[in-house]
Amino acid sequence: MERLGTHLRAGTLLDLIPHHTAGTLLDEAEMRSWDASHDVDADVVRELLRGRGVFGEPDPRGLRLRGVRIRGRLDLDRVRTTIALRLTDCLLDHGITAIGACLADLALARCRLSHPTESAIGAVDLHVEGSVLVTESYLDGHGDRPTIDLAGARISGRVSARCSTVHNTAGPAVGADGLRSGGDVLLDAGFTATGHGDRGAVSLRGAEIGGRLSCRAALLRNPYGPALDAEGVRTGGDLSLDDGFTASGSGENGTIRLVDAHVGGRVDYRGAVVKRGADPGHRWAVDGLVYTGVPIGADPAWDGASWLQLLRTATPAYTAQPYRQLAAVYRARGHDSAVRAVLVAQRRDQLARGALSGGDRCWGRVTGWLLGYGYRPWRVLWGLLGVLAASVLLALLLGPAGALARVQDASDAPPSPCTVVQTVGIGLGAPFLPVSVTGPTGCAATTTPVGDVLTVATWVLRVIAWAFVAMFVAGFTGLVRRT
């Protein structure tokens, strides 16, 4: 203890492997082959952090050890200390417990931690004034508790497990439900987590993160449940699931679970690979996900395009909220065309997967074809032009055959044929005139059989035309969108 206390007062590093190049990983077999000169009792570290045996003011740099093997489980439960603990290239084969502890800083670099039944780092309700950094380390667990357990922890700074490998054969690799972090949470840059069970390989349910959540270039695996369960997570910055992020999961809850999550920035999933056994439709669970930035996908022309593809093909079932959220983001940025594209895609997904009745499905397909589901009402104007063209064509074809004639003032005068201009006028006006096929030019349908054919055809075109007008009004005013 005296030797450690001396280094703590001076703020110097106790380096028991000075010959080993700094920054390079030690082989586990080499660590386990160390002789007794590398051993430090866990109780000694606990007492030093409590201020016992220091005999003076500890240096603000804290207790720094390299190449040390901690004998026994490092028990920091309920310890309150202003002394930072920084371990580098150390072996803790019974791990650390820091339940309810109040620490200044906790930093583990290139360390190996394990426990046969408990968490390698059990830190439920841990309070840290600075940061928790577990980088380039290997952590192994075998119980139902997470290998790294930060449930309910309060971390003023950031939480990082960059380049670390975390494994658990019976439970989550990382469990941080209810975590409160003032800075970023970084599970990236080569981070690997392998868990087992329906709680997820990495569980961040209800966590509140002041900065960004980054799983960039990470590998998450769980053969019996979600790879990442971040239901209800809150972040102040971006959610990064990109640049080589790979997740493999199973079960009905989705490989990536972001239900009711709130992201303060944008969601970036460029290059992400998300797998779920033989059913790709349960890879992402995003109902209730809210974000303030445009999701960044793989489509260089429009980032939202691939996110729409994800919503259509990779989610468990149709829900409206993910589409509405994406539309709200684009609307806030004034991208009206993108808003319409999103809402049209929503309606299509609803028709495909929304379990609508036969009548609703039929009506949806009709309005989709004619009105773009109410978001492109100008489409029906093409139908009106078609009705007018058909009416003019009928008048030009049947009029000269006796279907149309000029109205004479004298009842005994023989009818005379209509001019081309009069015939075209009849064709243009007939679909919208309320009663009969009579034009303002004194030209009208005859009572001959061919005239009756033109009259009946005009009635049909009139019904179609007014239906188109009604649909245009409904689409323009938004009535169709509300159905």
C-alpha positions in Angstrom: 0.0 0.0 0.0 2.8 2.4 0.8 4.3 2.1 -2.7 0.9 2.7 -4.3 0.3 5.6 -1.9 3.6 7.2 -3.0 2.6 7.1 -6.6 -0.9 8.4 -5.8 0.5 11.4 -4.0 3.0 12.2 -6.8 0.4 11.5 -9.6 2.9 9.2 -11.3 2.1 6.0 -13.1 3.1 2.7 -11.5 4.3 0.8 -14.5 5.1 -2.8 -13.9 5.7 -3.6 -17.6 8.0 -0.8 -18.7 9.5 -3.1 -21.4 6.2 -3.5 -23.2 5.5 -1.0 -25.9 2.8 1.4 -24.8 -0.4 1.2 -26.8 -0.1 -2.4 -28.0 -2.3 -5.2 -26.7 -1.0 -7.8 -24.3 -1.8 -11.4 -24.9 -4.1 -12.9 -22.2 -1.7 -15.8 -21.7 1.1 -13.4 -21.0 -1.0 -11.5 -18.4 -1.8 -14.8 -16.6 1.8 -15.8 -16.6 2.9 -12.7 -14.5 4.6 -13.5 -11.3 3.5 -12.3 -7.8 5.3 -8.9 -8.4 2.4 -7.8 -10.5 -0.2 -8.6 -7.9 -2.2 -5.9 -6.0 -4.9 -6.8 -3.6 -8.3 -5.5 -4.5 -8.8 -4.4 -0.8 -5.7 -2.2 -1.1 -7.1 -0.3 -4.1 -10.4 0.2 -2.3 -8.7 1.6 0.8 -6.5 4.0 -1.3 -9.5 5.3 -3.1 -11.1 6.0 0.3 -8.1 8.0 1.2 -6.6 5.4 3.6 -2.8 5.0 3.6 -2.2 8.0 1.3 -0.6 10.2 4.1 -1.0 13.4 2.2 -2.9 15.1 -0.5 -3.5 12.8 -3.5 -2.6 14.2 -6.9 -5.6 15.2 -9.1 -4.4 12.7 -11.8 -5.5 9.9 -9.5 -4.4 6.3 -9.0 -2.7 5.1 -12.2 -1.6 1.5 -12.6 -0.2 -0.4 -15.6 0.6 -4.1 -15.9 -1.1 -4.9 -12.6 -3.1 -8.1 -11.7 -5.8 -7.2 -9.2 -6.3 -10.1 -6.8 -9.9 -10.6 -5.9 -13.0 -8.7 -6.9 -12.4 -4.9 -6.8 -15.2 -3.9 -4.5 -16.0 -0.2 -4.7 -19.6 -0.5 -3.6 -20.8 2.7 -1.9 -17.3 4.2 -2.0 -17.2 8.0 -2.2 -14.0 9.4 -3.5 -12.5 12.3 -5.4 -9.6 10.1 -6.6 -9.7 9.0 -10.2 -8.9 5.4 -11.0 -7.0 4.7 -14.3 -5.9 1.1 -15.1 -3.9 0.3 -18.2 -3.0 -3.2 -19.4 -4.3 -4.7 -16.2 -5.9 -8.1 -15.4 -9.0 -8.2 -13.3 -10.2 -11.8 -13.4 -12.9 -11.1 -10.8 -14.0 -7.8 -12.2 -15.2 -4.7 -10.5 -18.3 -3.9 -8.5 -19.2 -0.3 -7.9 -22.8 -0.3 -6.9 -24.0 3.0 -5.7 -20.4 4.4 -5.7 -19.5 8.0 -6.3 -16.2 8.2 -8.2 -14.3 11.0 -9.9 -13.2 9.1 -13.1 -13.0 5.5 -14.1 -10.8 4.6 -17.1 -9.8 1.2 -18.2 -7.5 0.8 -21.3 -6.4 -2.5 -22.8 -7.6 -4.4 -19.7 -9.1 -7.8 -19.3 -12.0 -8.3 -16.9 -14.2 -11.3 -16.2 -16.3 -13.0 -13.6 -17.7 -16.6 -13.6 -21.2 -15.6 -12.4 -21.4 -11.8 -11.8 -20.9 -8.7 -14.0 -17.4 -8.0 -15.1 -18.2 -4.4 -14.3 -21.2 -4.2 -12.0 -22.0 -0.5 -11.5 -25.7 -0.1 -10.9 -26.5 3.4 -9.7 -22.9 4.5 -10.1 -22.3 8.2 -9.9 -19.2 9.6 -11.8 -18.2 13.2 -11.8 -16.1 12.7 -14.9 -16.3 9.9 -17.5 -16.4 6.1 -17.7 -13.9 4.9 -20.3 -13.5 1.2 -21.1 -11.4 1.2 -24.3 -9.6 -1.5 -26.2 -10.5 -3.9 -23.4 -11.9 -7.4 -23.3 -14.7 -8.2 -20.9 -16.3 -11.6 -20.4 -19.4 -12.6 -18.5 -21.4 -15.8 -17.9 -24.4 -14.8 -15.8 -27.8 -13.3 -16.5 -26.5 -9.9 -15.3 -25.0 -7.7 -18.1 -21.2 -8.1 -18.5 -21.1 -4.3 -18.2 -24.0 -3.2 -15.9 -24.6 0.6 -15.8 -28.3 0.5 -15.1 -29.4 3.7 -13.5 -25.8 5.1 -13.5 -25.3 8.9 -13.5 -22.2 9.9 -15.6 -21.5 13.6 -15.9 -19.1 13.1 -18.8 -19.1 10.5 -21.6 -19.3 6.8 -21.6 -17.0 5.0 -24.0 -16.3 1.4 -24.9 -14.4 2.1 -28.1 -12.5 -0.8 -29.6 -13.6 -3.1 -26.7 -15.0 -6.6 -26.9 -17.8 -7.5 -24.5 -19.2 -11.0 -24.3 -21.8 -12.8 -22.3 -23.0 -16.4 -22.6 -26.2 -16.0 -20.7 -27.3 -12.3 -20.7 -26.7 -8.9 -22.2 -23.2 -7.8 -23.0 -23.9 -4.2 -22.0 -26.9 -3.2 -19.9 -27.4 0.5 -19.3 -31.1 0.9 -18.8 -31.9 4.2 -17.3 -28.4 5.5 -17.8 -28.0 9.3 -17.5 -24.9 10.6 -19.4 -24.0 14.2 -19.8 -21.8 13.5 -22.8 -21.6 11.1 -25.7 -22.1 7.3 -25.4 -19.5 5.7 -27.8 -19.9 2.1 -28.6 -17.9 2.3 -31.8 -14.6 2.1 -33.6 -14.4 -1.7 -33.6 -16.6 -2.2 -30.5 -18.0 -5.8 -30.4 -20.8 -7.0 -28.2 -22.2 -10.5 -28.1 -25.1 -11.2 -25.8 -27.8 -13.8 -25.3 -31.5 -13.4 -24.5 -34.4 -11.2 -25.1 -32.9 -8.2 -23.2 -30.5 -7.5 -26.1 -26.8 -7.7 -26.7 -26.8 -3.9 -25.8 -29.7 -2.5 -23.8 -30.1 1.2 -23.4 -33.8 1.2 -22.6 -34.9 4.6 -21.2 -31.3 6.0 -21.2 -30.8 9.8 -21.4 -27.7 10.8 -23.3 -26.7 14.4 -23.4 -24.6 14.0 -26.6 -24.7 11.5 -29.4 -25.0 7.8 -29.4 -22.5 6.3 -31.7 -22.3 2.6 -32.8 -20.3 3.5 -35.8 -18.2 0.5 -37.1 -19.5 -1.7 -34.3 -20.6 -5.3 -34.3 -23.6 -6.4 -32.2 -24.7 -10.0 -32.1 -27.5 -11.8 -30.3 -28.8 -15.2 -31.5 -31.8 -15.1 -29.1 -33.0 -11.5 -29.1 -32.3 -7.9 -30.2 -28.8 -6.8 -31.0 -29.6 -3.2 -29.8 -32.5 -2.4 -27.6 -32.8 1.3 -27.2 -36.5 1.7 -26.6 -37.3 5.1 -25.1 -33.7 6.3 -25.4 -33.2 10.1 -25.4 -30.1 11.7 -27.1 -29.1 15.3 -27.4 -27.1 14.6 -30.6 -27.0 12.2 -33.5 -27.6 8.5 -33.6 -24.8 7.0 -35.6 -25.4 3.4 -36.9 -23.1 3.8 -39.9 -19.7 3.2 -41.4 -19.6 -0.5 -41.1 -22.2 -0.9 -38.3 -23.4 -4.6 -38.3 -26.1 -6.0 -36.2 -27.5 -9.6 -36.1 -30.4 -10.5 -33.9 -33.5 -12.8 -33.5 -36.9 -12.8 -32.0 -40.1 -10.7 -32.6 -38.8 -7.5 -31.1 -36.5 -6.6 -34.0 -32.8 -6.6 -34.4 -32.6 -2.9 -33.8 -35.3 -1.6 -31.4 -35.8 2.2 -31.3 -39.4 2.3 -30.2 -40.4 5.6 -28.7 -36.8 6.9 -29.0 -36.0 10.6 -29.3 -32.9 11.6 -31.2 -31.9 15.3 -30.8 -30.0 15.2 -34.1 -30.3 13.0 -37.1 -30.2 9.2 -37.7 -27.2 8.1 -39.8 -27.2 4.5 -41.0 -25.1 4.7 -44.1 -23.5 1.3 -44.8 -25.4 -0.4 -41.9 -25.9 -4.1 -42.2 -28.8 -5.4 -40.1 -29.7 -9.1 -40.1 -32.5 -11.2 -38.6 -32.5 -14.8 -39.4 -34.8 -15.7 -42.3 -37.3 -12.9 -41.6 -36.0 -9.5 -42.8 -39.2 -7.9 -41.8 -38.3 -7.7 -38.1 -34.9 -6.1 -38.4 -35.9 -2.6 -37.3 -38.6 -1.6 -34.7 -38.9 2.2 -35.0 -42.5 3.0 -34.1 -42.4 6.2 -32.0 -38.9 7.1 -33.0 -38.5 10.9 -33.1 -35.6 12.8 -34.6 -34.9 16.4 -35.6 -32.5 15.8 -38.5 -33.0 14.1 -41.8 -32.0 10.4 -41.7 -28.9 9.8 -43.7 -29.1 6.6 -45.7 -27.4 5.2 -48.8 -29.2 7.1 -51.6 -27.0 10.1 -52.7 -29.9 11.7 -54.6 -32.3 11.8 -51.6 -31.3 10.5 -48.2 -34.9 9.8 -47.2 -35.4 7.3 -50.0 -33.6 4.4 -48.4 -35.2 5.2 -45.0 -38.6 4.8 -46.7 -37.4 1.5 -48.1 -36.5 0.5 -44.5 -39.9 1.4 -43.2 -41.6 -0.6 -46.0 -39.5 -3.8 -45.9 -37.6 -4.0 -42.6 -40.2 -3.2 -39.9 -42.5 -5.7 -38.2 -45.8 -4.1 -39.3 -47.3 -1.0 -40.8 -47.6 2.0 -38.4 -48.2 5.6 -39.4 -45.9 7.4 -36.9 -42.5 6.7 -38.6 -43.8 8.1 -41.8 -45.4 11.1 -40.1 -42.2 11.8 -38.3 -40.1 11.8 -41.5 -42.7 14.0 -43.2 -42.5 16.5 -40.2 -38.7 16.7 -40.6 -38.9 17.5 -44.3 -41.8 19.9 -43.7 -39.8 21.9 -41.1 -37.1 22.3 -43.8 -39.5 23.4 -46.5 -39.1 20.3 -48.7 -42.7 20.0 -49.8 -42.0 17.5 -52.6 -40.3 15.2 -50.1 -43.2 15.6 -47.7 -45.6 14.4 -50.4 -43.4 11.5 -51.4 -43.2 10.3 -47.8 -47.0 10.6 -47.3 -47.7 8.8 -50.5 -45.3 6.0 -49.4 -47.1 5.8 -46.1 -50.5 5.2 -47.9 -49.0 2.6 -50.1 -47.6 0.8 -47.1 -50.9 1.0 -45.4 -52.6 -0.6 -48.4 -50.0 -3.3 -48.6 -49.7 -4.1 -44.8 -52.4 -2.2 -43.0 -55.0 -5.0 -42.8 -57.7 -2.7 -44.5 -61.1 -4.0 -45.4 -61.9 -4.8 -49.0 -63.8 -1.6 -49.5 -61.2 0.6 -47.9 -58.4 -1.1 -49.9 -60.4 -0.6 -53.2 -61.0 3.1 -52.4 -57.4 3.6 -51.5 -56.2 2.1 -54.8 -58.6 4.3 -56.8 -57.6 7.5 -55.0 -54.0 6.5 -55.3 -54.3 6.1 -59.0 -56.4 9.3 -59.6 -55.2 11.6 -56.8 -51.9 10.3 -55.5 -53.9 9.5 -52.3 -54.9 13.2 -52.1 -51.4 14.6 -52.2 -51.3 14.9 -56.0 -54.9 16.1 -56.9 -53.7 17.5 -60.3 -53.7 13.9 -61.6 -57.5 13.9 -61.9 -57.3 16.9 -64.2 -55.9 14.5 -66.8 -59.1 12.4 -66.4 -61.2 15.5 -67.0 -59.2 16.3 -70.2 -59.9 12.7 -71.2 -63.6 13.1 -70.7 -63.6 16.3 -72.8 -61.6 14.6 -75.6 -64.0 11.6 -75.6 -67.1 13.9 -75.7 -65.7 16.0 -78.6 -64.7 12.8 -80.5 -68.2 11.3 -80.0 -69.8 14.5 -81.3 -67.5 14.7 -84.3 -68.2 11.0 -85.1 -71.9 10.8 -84.5 -73.0 14.4 -85.3 -72.5 14.1 -89.1 -74.4 10.7 -89.0 -77.5 12.4 -87.8 -77.0 12.6 -84.1 -76.9 16.4 -84.1 -78.9 19.0 -86.0 -79.5 22.7 -85.9 -82.8 23.8 -84.2 -85.0 25.6 -86.7 -87.5 28.4 -85.9 -90.1 27.1 -88.3 -91.5 23.8 -87.3 -92.0 22.6 -90.9 -88.4 23.5 -91.9 -86.2 20.5 -92.4 -83.3 20.2 -89.9 -79.9 21.2 -91.2 -76.6 19.7 -90.1 -74.4 21.5 -87.4 -71.2 23.1 -88.4 -67.9 21.7 -87.2 -67.5 24.5 -84.7 -71.0 23.9 -83.4 -70.3 20.2 -83.1 -67.1 20.8 -81.2 -68.9 23.3 -78.9 -71.5 20.6 -78.1 -68.7 18.1 -77.3 -66.9 20.6 -75.0 -70.0 21.6 -73.1 -71.9 18.3 -72.9 -70.0 16.8 -69.9 -70.8 19.8 -67.7 -74.3 20.9 -68.9 -77.0 19.9 -66.4 -79.8 18.6 -68.6 -79.6 17.7 -72.3 -77.1 17.8 -75.1 -77.9 21.2 -76.3 -75.3 23.8 -77.1 -75.6 27.6 -77.1 -75.1 27.6 -80.9 -78.6 26.3 -81.6 -77.4 22.8 -82.2 -78.9 19.8 -80.4 -79.2 16.1 -80.3 -81.8 14.6 -82.6 -84.4 12.0 -81.6 -83.0 9.5 -84.0 -81.4 6.2 -82.8 -77.9 7.6 -83.3 -79.0 10.8 -81.5 -80.2 8.7 -78.5 -76.8 6.9 -78.5 -75.0 10.3 -78.3 -77.4 11.4 -75.5 -76.8 8.3 -73.4 -73.1 8.5 -73.9 -73.1 12.1 -72.9 -75.0 11.2 -69.7 -72.3 8.7 -68.8 -69.5 11.2 -69.5 -71.3 13.8 -67.5 -71.4 11.5 -64.4 -67.7 10.7 -64.8 -66.8 14.4 -65.3 -68.7 15.5 -62.1 -67.1 12.6 -60.2 -63.7 13.8 -61.3 -64.6 17.3 -60.2 -65.7 16.1 -56.8 -62.6 14.1 -56.4 -60.4 17.0 -57.3 -62.1 19.2 -54.7 -61.8 16.4 -52.1 -58.1 16.0 -52.9 -57.4 19.7 -53.1 -59.0 20.4 -49.7 -57.5 17.3 -48.0 -60.6 15.3 -47.5 -59.2 12.3 -49.2 -56.0 12.4 -47.0 -58.1 12.1 -43.9 -59.8 8.9 -45.0 
